Amino acid sequence: MEQTLILLKPDAVQRGLAGTILARFEAKGLKIVGLKMLTVSRELAERHYAVHQGKEFYAALLDFITAGPVVAAVLEGNEAIAVSRALIGATFGPEAEPGTIRGDYALSRRYNLIHGSDSPASAAREIPLFFSPAELVQYARPADEWIYARSGDKRI
């Protein structure tokens, strides 16, 4: 099963959307294996967004993610990254399709509610920034028998 990092940014928390957004991932069938609320330090923000260093929006991005509490989650499931990104929608709220998280709740080009890992390599780099291995809980979920079909030993 693939894992992905999801960050509900300060605007999502301040607007009271954290539960609503997490529920959408669970309703799709993704499993929460890590969950916490924290205030992102400047150092953590710089490490998380290092790929954007030098870009015009970098300083504003750091200011935004450190401005208030965030909810960090690790989601798990078949194709968790692609599924999450489809649920999240386009980066900028005005361009996001209705039915996506950003399409339904975001209007700003800067305040876009949520971050999701964009690749397995990104998830592998990002998850340890926010979670230790001991904070990720592996558990069986009976509902998985109704979320995934089986092909031999593999869930599809």
C-alpha positions in Angstrom: 0.0 0.0 0.0 1.2 3.5 -0.9 1.5 6.3 1.6 1.2 10.0 1.1 1.6 13.1 3.3 -1.3 15.5 3.6 -1.1 18.9 5.3 -4.2 20.8 6.1 -2.8 24.3 6.0 -3.5 27.2 8.4 -6.4 28.4 6.3 -8.2 25.0 6.4 -7.7 24.8 10.2 -8.8 28.4 10.8 -11.9 28.0 8.6 -12.9 24.8 10.5 -12.5 22.5 7.5 -10.1 20.0 8.9 -12.7 17.3 9.7 -14.6 17.9 6.5 -11.5 17.5 4.4 -10.2 14.4 6.2 -13.7 12.9 5.9 -13.5 13.1 2.1 -10.3 11.1 2.0 -11.8 8.5 4.3 -15.0 8.3 2.3 -12.9 7.6 -0.8 -11.4 4.6 1.1 -8.0 5.9 2.1 -6.9 4.9 5.6 -5.4 7.4 8.1 -2.2 5.9 9.6 -0.8 9.1 11.1 -2.5 12.2 12.3 -1.5 15.2 14.4 -1.9 19.0 14.8 1.2 21.2 15.0 2.6 24.6 14.4 5.2 24.4 11.7 8.5 26.0 12.6 10.4 28.1 10.1 13.2 25.5 10.0 10.7 22.7 9.2 9.0 24.9 6.6 12.3 25.5 4.9 13.1 21.8 4.8 9.6 20.9 3.6 9.5 23.5 0.8 13.2 23.3 -0.1 12.3 22.5 -3.7 10.8 26.0 -4.0 13.7 27.9 -2.7 14.6 30.8 -4.9 11.2 31.0 -6.5 9.2 34.3 -6.3 6.6 32.8 -3.9 9.0 31.0 -1.5 9.0 33.6 1.3 5.2 34.0 1.2 4.8 30.2 1.3 7.0 30.0 4.4 5.1 32.9 6.1 1.8 31.2 5.3 2.6 27.6 6.5 4.1 29.0 9.7 1.2 31.4 10.4 -1.0 29.0 12.4 -1.6 25.4 13.2 -1.7 22.7 10.6 -3.1 19.2 10.6 -0.6 16.6 9.3 -1.8 13.2 8.1 -0.4 10.2 6.5 -2.9 8.4 4.3 -2.5 4.9 3.0 -4.1 3.0 0.1 -3.7 1.7 -3.4 -2.4 4.6 -5.5 -2.8 6.9 -2.5 -0.8 9.7 -4.1 -2.7 9.9 -7.3 -6.1 9.4 -5.6 -5.3 12.2 -3.1 -4.1 14.6 -5.7 -7.3 14.0 -7.7 -9.4 14.7 -4.6 -7.4 17.8 -3.8 -7.7 19.4 -7.3 -5.7 22.1 -9.1 -3.2 24.2 -7.1 -5.2 27.4 -7.4 -8.7 27.4 -6.1 -10.3 29.5 -8.9 -8.9 26.9 -11.4 -9.9 23.8 -9.5 -12.8 21.7 -10.7 -16.0 21.6 -8.6 -16.1 18.4 -6.6 -12.4 18.7 -5.6 -11.4 20.0 -2.2 -9.9 23.2 -3.7 -12.7 23.5 -6.2 -15.3 23.4 -3.4 -13.5 25.4 -0.7 -10.7 27.6 -2.1 -10.9 30.9 -3.9 -7.3 32.2 -3.4 -4.3 31.7 -5.5 -2.1 31.6 -2.4 -4.4 30.2 0.4 -5.0 26.8 -1.1 -6.0 24.8 2.0 -4.0 21.6 1.5 -0.7 20.1 0.5 -0.4 16.5 -0.8 2.8 14.7 -1.8 3.1 14.7 -5.6 5.2 11.5 -6.1 6.4 8.5 -4.2 9.8 10.2 -3.9 8.2 13.3 -2.4 6.2 11.2 0.0 9.3 9.4 1.1 11.1 12.7 1.8 8.1 14.5 3.3 6.6 11.9 5.7 9.7 11.6 7.9 9.8 15.4 8.3 6.4 15.3 10.1 6.2 11.8 11.5 8.5 9.3 13.2 8.1 5.7 12.4 6.5 5.1 15.8 3.8 7.7 15.0 2.5 5.7 12.0 0.1 3.0 13.0 -0.5 -0.1 11.0 -3.8 -1.8 11.5 -6.4 -3.9 9.8 -9.6 -2.4 8.7 -12.5 -4.7 8.0 -14.0 -2.2 5.6 -11.0 -2.8 3.3 -12.7 -6.0 2.2 -15.4 -3.8 0.7 -13.1 -1.1 -0.6 -10.7 -3.3 -2.6 -11.4 -6.4 -4.7 -8.8 -9.2 -4.6 -6.7 -10.7 -7.3 -4.9 -13.5 -5.5 -3.1 -12.0 -2.5 -3.2 -8.5 -4.0 -5.9 -5.9 -3.3 -7.0 -4.1 -6.4 
